[in-house]
Amino acid sequence: MKFPEIQSHLSRYIVGIAGAGGLGSNCAVALARTGIGSLVLCDHDVVEKSNLNRQYYFISQIGMAKTEALRNNIAQINPKVVVVTYNITLDRSNIPEIFSGCDVIVEAFDKKEMKEMLIETVQEEMPGVPLVVGSGLAGWGRSEALRYRKIDETLYLCGDESTEVSEEMPPMAPRVIMVAGMQANTVLEILMGKL
């Protein structure tokens, strides 16, 4: 299948991304480059200087809402992508409404409790919607430890599943981008399977 045919197919789909930090921003950009039709981006944070080592933002965007900055960046890459943004904190009550209509949802949170809450909410309130989760991406090296795993019919996991972020093991751009790329690739695998 040629790239224009792939783009045409992907242009029909909507992908939700919960979190616009290292995983979310890099995954969104990868999906925009493939020709995905629409992205629903949700994050409550602003771009900080400390984000620039691994997130898809620029110095001129410091202080902007991440969702707005990411929408601007995607418009520079592929203006055909429809980008819907929510500058709020996700919780059990708003997740089903915000991601209603999404064909796939990508989890891109930093905090374990937020990851768990999103997984539980999507599986309970949005049965059948695929969810692509990132877990274990801190530090550097150990590329061979990064993997993709299908947990069940709708839950997919990308990362090494063990390396937690800490002061001694910070998130570094190469591994963050690799896991974000795995997440984007998993989304494509799901959506291209709908041919």
Backbone as ProteinMPNN parsed JSONL, in Angstrom:
{"seq_chain_A": "MKFPEIQSHLSRYIVGIAGAGGLGSNCAVALARTGIGSLVLCDHDVVEKSNLNRQYYFISQIGMAKTEALRNNIAQINPKVVVVTYNITLDRSNIPEIFSGCDVIVEAFDKKEMKEMLIETVQEEMPGVPLVVGSGLAGWGRSEALRYRKIDETLYLCGDESTEVSEEMPPMAPRVIMVAGMQANTVLEILMGKL", "coords_chain_A": {"N_chain_A": [[0.844, -1.177, 0.0], [0.607, 2.189, -0.859], [1.917, 5.343, 0.411], [0.089, 7.626, 0.095], [-2.36, 6.223, 0.014], [-2.409, 5.06, 2.522], [-2.492, 7.372, 4.124], [-4.992, 8.353, 3.299], [-6.689, 6.364, 4.287], [-6.161, 6.539, 7.091], [-7.057, 9.088, 7.604], [-9.683, 9.027, 8.302], [-9.989, 8.543, 10.961], [-10.138, 9.106, 14.568], [-8.021, 9.936, 17.181], [-7.522, 9.883, 20.613], [-5.534, 11.547, 23.032], [-4.286, 11.296, 26.163], [-2.735, 13.396, 28.034], [-0.055, 15.568, 27.409], [2.702, 15.572, 27.493], [5.991, 14.251, 27.481], [5.55, 11.616, 26.289], [2.949, 12.007, 25.152], [3.128, 14.387, 23.515], [5.111, 13.73, 21.629], [4.046, 11.371, 20.512], [1.679, 12.388, 19.395], [2.709, 14.082, 17.405], [3.997, 12.195, 15.767], [1.762, 10.738, 14.874], [0.378, 12.767, 13.534], [2.095, 13.167, 11.395], [1.636, 10.867, 9.941], [-0.828, 11.22, 8.849], [-3.18, 11.041, 10.274], [-6.655, 11.572, 10.943], [-8.002, 13.136, 13.003], [-7.1, 14.529, 16.176], [-7.572, 14.338, 19.637], [-6.591, 16.177, 22.193], [-5.574, 16.253, 25.55], [-4.623, 17.956, 28.423], [-3.556, 19.578, 31.402], [-1.493, 21.265, 31.876], [1.263, 23.678, 31.539], [3.826, 24.645, 29.195], [7.112, 24.221, 30.272], [10.515, 25.246, 30.873], [12.008, 23.061, 31.721], [10.775, 20.971, 30.412], [11.705, 20.85, 27.839], [13.745, 19.1, 27.25], [12.742, 16.684, 26.418], [10.179, 16.825, 25.399], [7.878, 17.752, 22.771], [8.217, 20.671, 22.218], [9.05, 24.216, 22.09], [11.443, 26.827, 22.928], [10.237, 29.336, 22.62], [7.644, 28.739, 23.31], [7.371, 28.481, 26.012], [5.459, 28.736, 28.91], [3.035, 28.691, 27.593], [-0.126, 26.961, 27.306], [0.131, 23.466, 27.167], [-1.502, 21.989, 25.421], [-2.366, 23.914, 23.567], [0.085, 24.824, 22.505], [0.99, 22.434, 21.359], [-1.007, 21.981, 19.465], [-0.448, 24.14, 17.744], [2.117, 23.372, 16.858], [1.555, 20.981, 15.505], [-0.032, 21.992, 13.456], [1.907, 23.191, 11.918], [3.169, 21.026, 10.892], [1.27, 19.26, 9.723], [-1.353, 20.623, 8.496], [-3.835, 19.592, 7.856], [-4.759, 17.915, 9.819], [-7.275, 17.656, 12.19], [-7.398, 19.21, 15.225], [-8.478, 18.907, 18.434], [-8.671, 20.433, 21.536], [-8.359, 20.142, 25.096], [-7.895, 21.865, 27.918], [-7.625, 20.804, 30.672], [-7.83, 18.885, 33.754], [-7.994, 15.438, 33.612], [-10.524, 13.173, 34.746], [-12.486, 10.53, 36.281], [-15.117, 11.241, 35.696], [-15.099, 12.953, 33.447], [-13.692, 11.754, 31.358], [-15.107, 9.801, 29.648], [-16.797, 11.525, 28.166], [-15.055, 13.444, 26.982], [-13.396, 11.83, 25.363], [-15.222, 10.585, 23.771], [-16.222, 9.06, 20.811], [-13.673, 8.642, 19.894], [-11.441, 6.53, 18.147], [-9.246, 5.177, 19.074], [-7.449, 5.409, 22.14], [-4.704, 7.022, 23.64], [-2.641, 6.613, 26.377], [-0.784, 8.849, 28.254], [0.385, 9.702, 30.681], [2.27, 10.916, 33.562], [2.02, 10.099, 36.212], [1.446, 7.214, 38.202], [-1.045, 6.666, 39.476], [-2.814, 8.145, 37.928], [-2.573, 6.88, 35.474], [-3.64, 4.336, 36.122], [-6.261, 5.099, 36.809], [-7.228, 6.071, 34.35], [-7.065, 3.764, 32.722], [-8.852, 2.014, 34.077], [-11.245, 3.517, 33.887], [-11.673, 3.796, 31.093], [-11.875, 1.082, 30.35], [-14.122, 0.305, 31.835], [-16.16, 2.219, 31.283], [-16.057, 2.715, 28.565], [-16.25, 0.372, 26.848], [-14.592, -1.73, 24.517], [-13.115, 0.22, 23.225], [-9.91, 0.668, 22.063], [-6.953, 0.999, 24.06], [-3.835, 2.437, 24.43], [-1.052, 2.133, 26.306], [1.728, 3.634, 28.034], [4.608, 2.497, 29.72], [7.392, 2.416, 31.745], [10.044, 3.909, 30.91], [12.152, 5.451, 31.657], [15.461, 6.926, 31.985], [18.346, 5.848, 30.087], [19.761, 4.073, 27.255], [19.548, 0.45, 27.124], [17.816, -0.341, 25.034], [16.894, -2.72, 24.025], [15.204, -3.662, 25.965], [12.812, -2.393, 25.705], [9.499, -2.872, 24.708], [6.529, -4.092, 23.044], [3.332, -5.061, 24.078], [0.393, -6.936, 23.938], [-2.195, -6.822, 26.099], [-4.915, -7.525, 26.502], [-7.962, -7.781, 24.573], [-8.365, -5.063, 24.115], [-6.375, -3.58, 25.363], [-3.13, -2.322, 25.261], [0.388, -2.338, 25.766], [3.313, -0.372, 25.984], [6.792, -0.11, 26.399], [9.322, -0.722, 28.959], [8.154, -1.728, 31.154], [9.081, -1.58, 33.766], [11.059, 0.333, 34.555], [11.102, 3.02, 36.556], [10.535, 6.534, 36.74], [12.799, 8.7, 38.374], [14.826, 10.869, 40.465], [17.393, 9.941, 40.119], [17.056, 8.447, 37.884], [16.075, 9.895, 35.428], [13.535, 10.911, 32.995], [14.615, 10.616, 29.716], [15.183, 12.02, 26.495], [15.734, 10.121, 24.236], [14.724, 7.476, 25.027], [12.116, 8.157, 25.823], [11.05, 9.163, 23.426], [11.273, 6.874, 21.868], [9.435, 5.122, 23.113], [7.091, 6.631, 22.801], [6.98, 6.558, 20.03], [6.565, 3.821, 19.692], [4.032, 3.672, 20.793], [2.567, 5.251, 18.942], [2.975, 3.681, 16.668], [1.637, 1.376, 17.434], [-0.981, 2.348, 17.527], [-1.307, 2.821, 14.772], [-1.125, 0.181, 13.85], [-3.466, -0.908, 14.937], [-5.445, 0.704, 13.66], [-4.863, 0.39, 10.925], [-5.489, -2.207, 10.697], [-8.149, -2.159, 10.268], [-8.809, -2.166, 7.655]], "CA_chain_A": [[0.0, 0.0, 0.0], [1.399, 3.407, -0.96], [1.67, 6.29, 1.494], [-1.176, 8.368, -0.052], [-3.482, 5.342, 0.364], [-2.38, 4.944, 3.988], [-3.001, 8.649, 4.629], [-6.423, 8.422, 3.025], [-7.346, 5.469, 5.25], [-6.022, 7.063, 8.454], [-7.746, 10.381, 7.738], [-11.053, 8.787, 8.788], [-9.99, 8.142, 12.37], [-9.901, 10.063, 15.654], [-7.219, 9.37, 18.271], [-7.445, 10.693, 21.827], [-4.263, 11.438, 23.758], [-4.442, 11.752, 27.544], [-1.435, 13.886, 28.479], [0.689, 16.164, 26.289], [4.1, 15.72, 27.896], [6.966, 13.559, 26.649], [4.899, 10.609, 25.464], [1.814, 12.538, 24.406], [3.494, 15.336, 22.46], [5.851, 13.017, 20.579], [3.111, 10.458, 19.859], [0.774, 13.209, 18.579], [3.451, 14.53, 16.224], [4.18, 11.027, 14.892], [0.478, 10.441, 14.248], [0.088, 13.848, 12.577], [2.926, 12.936, 10.205], [1.087, 9.738, 9.183], [-2.064, 11.63, 8.201], [-4.37, 10.754, 11.09], [-7.678, 12.58, 10.666], [-8.249, 14.047, 14.128], [-6.499, 14.252, 17.481], [-8.175, 14.976, 20.801], [-5.473, 16.328, 23.129], [-6.008, 16.717, 26.862], [-3.588, 18.156, 29.434], [-3.86, 20.784, 32.177], [-0.221, 21.893, 32.225], [1.89, 24.626, 30.622], [5.198, 24.301, 28.795], [8.164, 24.756, 31.135], [11.863, 25.047, 30.329], [12.457, 21.704, 32.056], [10.132, 20.017, 29.498], [12.286, 20.902, 26.497], [14.719, 18.026, 27.017], [12.114, 15.449, 25.943], [8.834, 17.071, 24.898], [7.899, 18.393, 21.456], [7.925, 22.093, 22.362], [10.162, 25.099, 21.788], [11.684, 27.879, 23.914], [9.243, 30.405, 22.437], [6.342, 28.291, 23.809], [7.37, 28.399, 27.478], [4.341, 29.458, 29.503], [1.792, 28.375, 26.873], [-0.774, 25.682, 27.598], [0.712, 22.424, 26.315], [-2.427, 21.618, 24.355], [-2.344, 24.976, 22.553], [1.4, 24.781, 21.86], [1.052, 21.236, 20.529], [-1.869, 22.232, 18.306], [0.322, 25.01, 16.845], [3.2, 22.595, 16.252], [0.956, 20.044, 14.55], [-0.467, 22.787, 12.298], [3.095, 23.436, 11.098], [3.565, 19.736, 10.315], [0.185, 18.764, 8.869], [-2.528, 21.436, 8.798], [-5.079, 18.871, 7.59], [-5.194, 17.217, 11.027], [-8.175, 18.398, 13.071], [-6.911, 19.061, 16.598], [-9.402, 19.381, 19.462], [-7.893, 20.485, 22.779], [-8.991, 20.351, 26.398], [-6.889, 22.283, 28.89], [-8.214, 20.437, 31.956], [-7.374, 17.642, 34.367], [-8.919, 14.337, 33.364], [-10.968, 12.365, 35.875], [-13.445, 9.488, 35.896], [-16.379, 11.795, 35.206], [-15.03, 13.64, 32.151], [-13.011, 10.946, 30.341], [-16.0, 9.275, 28.603], [-17.315, 12.605, 27.318], [-13.964, 14.044, 26.203], [-12.887, 10.897, 24.363], [-16.335, 9.989, 23.029], [-16.004, 9.098, 19.363], [-12.294, 8.29, 19.544], [-11.259, 5.149, 17.712], [-8.179, 4.661, 19.941], [-6.986, 6.373, 23.142], [-3.314, 6.829, 24.065], [-2.348, 7.067, 27.752], [0.543, 9.475, 28.271], [0.526, 10.366, 31.981], [3.472, 10.673, 34.358], [1.715, 9.504, 37.517], [0.886, 5.865, 38.203], [-2.459, 6.672, 39.841], [-3.575, 8.664, 36.778], [-2.583, 5.795, 34.494], [-4.59, 3.333, 36.587], [-7.602, 5.667, 36.719], [-7.621, 6.117, 32.937], [-7.282, 2.388, 32.258], [-10.097, 1.524, 34.675], [-12.387, 4.265, 33.358], [-11.898, 3.431, 29.688], [-12.345, -0.299, 30.256], [-15.461, 0.184, 32.42], [-17.137, 3.139, 30.703], [-15.93, 2.781, 27.101], [-15.83, -0.971, 26.424], [-14.318, -1.916, 23.099], [-12.211, 1.242, 22.697], [-8.525, 0.304, 22.35], [-6.168, 1.921, 24.88], [-2.406, 2.172, 24.29], [-0.448, 2.646, 27.532], [3.188, 3.663, 28.13], [5.077, 2.152, 31.06], [8.802, 2.028, 31.818], [10.769, 4.601, 29.845], [13.155, 6.342, 32.253], [16.891, 6.673, 31.797], [18.953, 5.774, 28.749], [20.239, 2.731, 26.92], [18.641, -0.69, 27.286], [16.788, -0.32, 23.985], [16.353, -4.068, 23.847], [14.194, -3.924, 26.993], [11.554, -1.777, 25.308], [8.703, -3.828, 23.943], [5.089, -3.912, 22.885], [2.627, -6.266, 24.542], [-1.068, -6.859, 23.951], [-2.65, -7.39, 27.376], [-6.188, -8.172, 26.182], [-8.49, -7.356, 23.271], [-8.373, -3.604, 23.939], [-5.312, -2.932, 26.135], [-1.797, -2.525, 24.707], [1.396, -1.737, 26.625], [4.593, -0.079, 25.338], [7.826, 0.292, 27.346], [9.986, -1.887, 29.562], [7.24, -2.135, 32.231], [9.698, -1.635, 35.094], [11.92, 1.459, 34.893], [10.33, 4.164, 37.035], [11.203, 7.837, 36.749], [13.246, 9.201, 39.674], [15.904, 11.847, 40.277], [18.554, 9.209, 39.642], [16.692, 7.829, 36.611], [15.123, 10.834, 34.83], [13.117, 10.609, 31.624], [15.535, 11.178, 28.73], [14.531, 12.095, 25.184], [15.745, 8.948, 23.356], [13.789, 6.412, 25.425], [10.76, 8.709, 25.794], [10.627, 9.224, 22.024], [11.114, 5.499, 21.393], [8.163, 4.584, 23.61], [6.033, 7.382, 22.115], [6.925, 5.998, 18.685], [5.919, 2.511, 19.8], [2.601, 3.911, 20.986], [2.016, 5.682, 17.659], [3.005, 2.521, 15.782], [0.555, 0.487, 17.876], [-2.216, 2.967, 17.035], [-1.382, 2.533, 13.339], [-1.414, -1.245, 13.677], [-4.892, -1.083, 15.23], [-6.272, 1.361, 12.654], [-4.633, -0.22, 9.608], [-6.187, -3.505, 10.734], [-9.57, -1.934, 9.943], [-8.964, -2.074, 6.19]], "C_chain_A": [[0.89, 1.241, 0.0], [0.972, 4.42, 0.092], [0.391, 7.115, 1.302], [-2.413, 7.534, 0.296], [-3.567, 5.168, 1.88], [-2.946, 6.214, 4.61], [-4.512, 8.756, 4.458], [-7.207, 7.56, 4.014], [-7.325, 6.073, 6.653], [-6.793, 8.356, 8.669], [-9.173, 10.242, 8.262], [-11.135, 8.601, 10.296], [-9.642, 9.28, 13.328], [-9.127, 9.339, 16.749], [-7.201, 10.354, 19.432], [-6.116, 10.474, 22.511], [-4.428, 12.097, 25.115], [-3.078, 12.112, 28.098], [-0.638, 14.375, 27.285], [2.126, 16.458, 26.678], [5.008, 14.971, 26.939], [6.337, 12.527, 25.73], [3.844, 11.222, 24.564], [2.202, 13.454, 23.266], [4.209, 14.635, 21.312], [4.964, 12.024, 19.826], [2.183, 11.242, 18.933], [1.459, 13.66, 17.298], [3.655, 13.365, 15.249], [2.879, 10.698, 14.166], [0.094, 11.503, 13.224], [0.868, 13.631, 11.283], [2.394, 11.783, 9.345], [-0.187, 10.114, 8.44], [-3.314, 11.269, 8.973], [-5.378, 11.885, 10.898], [-7.846, 13.612, 11.755], [-7.526, 13.561, 15.371], [-7.279, 15.011, 18.544], [-7.097, 14.982, 21.875], [-5.981, 16.872, 24.448], [-4.825, 16.774, 27.825], [-3.919, 19.464, 30.148], [-2.635, 21.669, 32.391], [0.232, 22.907, 31.174], [3.312, 24.157, 30.308], [6.178, 25.005, 29.732], [9.517, 24.469, 30.509], [12.351, 23.62, 30.561], [11.836, 20.639, 31.155], [10.892, 19.859, 28.184], [13.3, 19.8, 26.215], [14.079, 16.76, 26.449], [10.736, 15.651, 25.319], [8.884, 17.9, 23.619], [7.403, 19.842, 21.549], [9.206, 22.888, 22.149], [10.268, 26.205, 22.832], [10.621, 28.972, 23.829], [7.866, 30.034, 22.993], [6.287, 28.162, 25.327], [6.26, 29.3, 28.021], [3.009, 29.223, 28.81], [1.188, 27.085, 27.417], [-0.202, 24.637, 26.641], [-0.201, 22.059, 25.155], [-2.414, 22.637, 23.217], [-1.022, 24.962, 21.778], [1.498, 23.587, 20.918], [0.161, 21.384, 19.295], [-1.136, 23.099, 17.278], [1.429, 24.233, 16.126], [2.667, 21.624, 15.199], [0.496, 20.783, 13.294], [0.697, 23.094, 11.365], [3.566, 22.174, 10.38], [2.535, 19.24, 9.306], [-1.097, 19.522, 9.199], [-3.862, 20.755, 8.512], [-5.619, 18.154, 8.827], [-6.092, 18.145, 11.843], [-7.715, 18.141, 14.502], [-7.903, 19.719, 17.555], [-8.644, 19.338, 20.781], [-8.779, 20.725, 23.986], [-7.885, 20.663, 27.386], [-7.45, 22.078, 30.3], [-7.537, 19.186, 32.505], [-8.416, 16.57, 34.109], [-9.27, 13.627, 34.663], [-12.03, 11.386, 35.378], [-14.709, 10.057, 35.27], [-16.273, 12.421, 33.824], [-14.366, 12.826, 31.029], [-13.974, 10.424, 29.268], [-16.529, 10.354, 27.658], [-16.226, 13.171, 26.408], [-13.504, 13.122, 25.081], [-13.992, 10.132, 23.627], [-16.071, 10.129, 21.53], [-14.587, 8.765, 18.942], [-12.219, 6.803, 19.18], [-10.199, 4.432, 18.536], [-7.836, 5.774, 20.922], [-5.559, 6.002, 23.531], [-3.166, 7.407, 25.466], [-0.934, 7.602, 27.775], [0.745, 10.282, 29.558], [1.861, 10.041, 32.634], [3.158, 9.837, 35.591], [0.977, 8.179, 37.401], [-0.608, 5.865, 38.495], [-3.346, 7.209, 38.711], [-3.659, 7.607, 35.676], [-3.653, 4.767, 34.858], [-6.021, 3.823, 36.445], [-8.088, 5.692, 35.277], [-7.928, 4.72, 32.411], [-8.618, 1.863, 32.778], [-11.314, 2.207, 34.059], [-12.693, 3.874, 31.925], [-12.448, 2.012, 29.597], [-13.766, -0.466, 30.801], [-16.51, 0.997, 31.659], [-17.13, 3.19, 29.175], [-15.496, 1.424, 26.554], [-15.653, -1.05, 24.918], [-13.378, -0.888, 22.501], [-10.777, 0.849, 23.057], [-7.789, 1.408, 23.111], [-4.709, 1.497, 24.813], [-1.677, 2.9, 25.417], [1.078, 2.631, 27.419], [3.617, 3.365, 29.551], [6.53, 1.698, 31.006], [9.616, 2.643, 30.703], [11.888, 5.483, 30.368], [14.578, 5.947, 31.872], [17.319, 6.646, 30.349], [19.41, 4.34, 28.504], [19.143, 1.684, 27.042], [17.502, -0.685, 26.262], [16.124, -1.679, 23.818], [15.263, -4.408, 24.859], [12.825, -3.332, 26.631], [10.783, -2.742, 24.42], [7.237, -3.399, 23.877], [4.434, -5.197, 23.359], [1.133, -6.015, 24.523], [-1.545, -7.589, 25.204], [-3.963, -8.15, 27.191], [-6.702, -7.588, 24.871], [-8.445, -5.848, 23.047], [-7.244, -2.881, 24.663], [-3.937, -3.349, 25.617], [-0.797, -1.76, 25.561], [2.705, -1.565, 25.87], [5.584, 0.424, 26.386], [8.507, -0.929, 27.919], [9.224, -2.419, 30.771], [7.876, -2.146, 33.619], [10.463, -0.37, 35.486], [11.091, 2.683, 35.274], [11.184, 5.42, 37.045], [11.557, 8.22, 38.176], [14.328, 10.243, 39.415], [17.157, 11.184, 39.723], [18.317, 8.566, 38.278], [15.637, 8.714, 35.93], [14.66, 10.372, 33.454], [14.03, 11.343, 30.647], [14.914, 11.041, 27.337], [14.586, 10.792, 24.38], [14.735, 7.864, 23.739], [12.344, 6.91, 25.42], [10.231, 8.694, 24.356], [10.433, 7.82, 21.454], [9.781, 4.914, 21.845], [6.992, 5.312, 22.963], [5.869, 6.873, 20.682], [6.27, 4.622, 18.671], [4.418, 2.676, 19.98], [1.946, 4.319, 19.667], [1.95, 4.508, 16.683], [1.902, 1.528, 16.137], [-0.792, 1.03, 17.428], [-2.381, 2.664, 15.549], [-1.728, 1.073, 13.087], [-2.896, -1.523, 13.902], [-5.742, -0.523, 14.086], [-6.075, 0.777, 11.251], [-5.266, -1.611, 9.539], [-7.651, -3.387, 10.407], [-9.791, -1.786, 8.454], [-10.002, -3.05, 5.688]], "O_chain_A": [[1.833, 1.323, 0.787], [-0.149, 4.386, 0.6], [-0.345, 7.295, 2.272], [-3.397, 8.065, 0.81], [-4.657, 5.132, 2.449], [-3.778, 6.149, 5.515], [-5.22, 9.196, 5.363], [-8.254, 7.97, 4.515], [-8.354, 6.113, 7.328], [-7.146, 8.685, 9.802], [-9.8, 11.237, 8.626], [-12.23, 8.511, 10.851], [-8.973, 10.252, 12.977], [-9.525, 8.262, 17.193], [-6.895, 11.532, 19.245], [-5.62, 9.349, 22.57], [-4.678, 13.299, 25.211], [-2.346, 11.246, 28.578], [-0.55, 13.688, 26.267], [2.704, 17.459, 26.254], [4.827, 15.042, 25.723], [6.563, 12.556, 24.52], [3.84, 10.99, 23.355], [1.672, 13.325, 22.162], [3.937, 14.921, 20.146], [5.121, 11.857, 18.616], [1.925, 10.813, 17.809], [0.858, 13.624, 16.224], [3.502, 13.536, 14.04], [2.895, 10.409, 12.969], [-0.453, 11.182, 12.169], [0.35, 13.886, 10.196], [2.674, 11.729, 8.148], [-0.592, 9.418, 7.508], [-4.398, 11.197, 8.396], [-4.986, 13.037, 10.711], [-7.838, 14.814, 11.489], [-7.359, 12.362, 15.592], [-7.606, 16.185, 18.368], [-6.729, 13.934, 22.405], [-6.734, 17.845, 24.471], [-4.118, 15.785, 28.022], [-4.507, 20.363, 29.547], [-2.737, 22.719, 33.026], [-0.326, 22.988, 30.08], [3.911, 23.381, 31.053], [6.09, 26.212, 29.958], [9.649, 23.548, 29.703], [13.023, 23.04, 29.708], [12.319, 19.507, 31.131], [10.741, 18.85, 27.495], [13.675, 19.588, 25.062], [14.796, 15.848, 26.037], [10.183, 14.706, 24.756], [9.826, 18.664, 23.408], [6.338, 20.191, 21.041], [10.296, 22.327, 22.041], [9.302, 26.49, 23.54], [10.16, 29.475, 24.854], [7.007, 30.903, 23.138], [5.256, 27.77, 25.873], [6.14, 30.465, 27.642], [1.959, 29.524, 29.376], [1.903, 26.222, 27.926], [-0.068, 24.894, 25.445], [0.265, 21.843, 24.036], [-2.448, 22.266, 22.043], [-1.011, 25.072, 20.552], [2.024, 23.706, 19.811], [0.536, 20.958, 18.203], [-1.195, 22.824, 16.079], [1.647, 24.417, 14.928], [3.261, 21.466, 14.132], [0.622, 20.258, 12.187], [0.504, 23.242, 10.158], [4.277, 22.25, 9.378], [2.874, 18.852, 8.188], [-1.849, 19.112, 10.083], [-4.912, 21.279, 8.883], [-6.803, 17.821, 8.882], [-5.717, 19.278, 12.147], [-7.649, 16.993, 14.942], [-8.137, 20.926, 17.496], [-8.038, 18.319, 21.113], [-9.8, 21.409, 23.913], [-7.033, 19.818, 27.66], [-7.713, 23.038, 31.024], [-6.772, 18.519, 31.809], [-9.602, 16.783, 34.364], [-8.439, 13.493, 35.561], [-12.42, 11.41, 34.211], [-15.31, 9.422, 34.403], [-17.258, 12.427, 33.085], [-14.479, 13.194, 29.86], [-13.693, 10.585, 28.081], [-16.689, 10.102, 26.464], [-16.444, 13.356, 25.21], [-13.249, 13.581, 23.968], [-13.719, 9.147, 22.942], [-15.732, 11.213, 21.053], [-14.32, 8.618, 17.75], [-12.842, 5.952, 19.813], [-10.247, 3.21, 18.68], [-7.922, 6.953, 20.578], [-5.24, 4.83, 23.728], [-3.526, 8.558, 25.71], [0.006, 6.917, 27.374], [1.223, 11.415, 29.516], [2.5, 9.039, 32.315], [3.941, 8.966, 35.97], [0.03, 8.032, 36.628], [-1.364, 5.148, 37.84], [-4.49, 6.78, 38.557], [-4.693, 7.46, 35.026], [-4.465, 4.376, 34.019], [-6.899, 3.073, 36.017], [-9.246, 5.368, 35.011], [-8.935, 4.515, 31.733], [-9.422, 1.331, 32.012], [-12.304, 1.546, 33.745], [-13.851, 3.645, 31.578], [-13.391, 1.763, 28.846], [-14.532, -1.285, 30.292], [-17.618, 0.517, 31.419], [-18.091, 3.657, 28.563], [-14.479, 1.335, 25.866], [-16.45, -0.513, 24.15], [-12.883, -1.081, 21.39], [-10.459, 0.711, 24.238], [-7.977, 2.594, 22.842], [-4.375, 0.347, 25.1], [-1.682, 4.129, 25.477], [1.654, 1.74, 26.795], [3.054, 3.919, 30.496], [6.868, 0.733, 30.322], [9.86, 2.009, 29.676], [12.516, 6.199, 29.589], [14.856, 4.808, 31.494], [16.744, 7.321, 29.497], [19.441, 3.512, 29.415], [17.955, 2.009, 27.06], [16.357, -0.991, 26.598], [14.936, -1.77, 23.509], [14.483, -5.335, 24.643], [11.804, -3.731, 27.191], [11.338, -3.348, 23.504], [6.795, -2.477, 24.563], [4.921, -6.292, 23.077], [0.661, -4.998, 25.032], [-1.338, -8.792, 25.36], [-4.108, -9.277, 27.663], [-5.939, -6.961, 24.136], [-8.483, -5.398, 21.902], [-7.167, -1.655, 24.578], [-3.611, -4.534, 25.539], [-1.091, -0.661, 26.031], [3.163, -2.487, 25.195], [5.244, 1.301, 27.18], [8.306, -2.044, 27.437], [9.602, -3.439, 31.348], [7.277, -2.666, 34.56], [10.502, -0.037, 36.67], [10.459, 3.305, 34.421], [12.383, 5.38, 37.318], [10.736, 8.089, 39.084], [14.705, 10.472, 38.266], [17.896, 11.791, 38.948], [19.268, 8.183, 37.595], [14.464, 8.349, 35.857], [15.312, 9.542, 32.819], [14.196, 12.559, 30.744], [14.214, 10.071, 27.046], [13.545, 10.378, 23.87], [13.981, 7.386, 22.892], [11.439, 6.162, 25.049], [9.106, 8.264, 24.104], [9.53, 7.599, 20.647], [9.077, 4.283, 21.056], [5.997, 4.68, 22.61], [4.75, 6.77, 20.182], [5.514, 4.294, 17.757], [3.626, 1.93, 19.405], [0.89, 3.796, 19.31], [0.97, 4.364, 15.951], [1.304, 0.912, 15.255], [-1.655, 0.267, 16.996], [-3.468, 2.291, 15.11], [-2.534, 0.764, 12.209], [-3.512, -2.28, 13.152], [-6.652, -1.195, 13.599], [-7.029, 0.684, 10.479], [-5.542, -2.124, 8.455], [-8.339, -4.4, 10.277], [-10.851, -1.327, 8.029], [-10.262, -3.111, 4.486]]}, "name": "protein", "num_of_chains": 1, "seq": "MKFPEIQSHLSRYIVGIAGAGGLGSNCAVALARTGIGSLVLCDHDVVEKSNLNRQYYFISQIGMAKTEALRNNIAQINPKVVVVTYNITLDRSNIPEIFSGCDVIVEAFDKKEMKEMLIETVQEEMPGVPLVVGSGLAGWGRSEALRYRKIDETLYLCGDESTEVSEEMPPMAPRVIMVAGMQANTVLEILMGKL"}
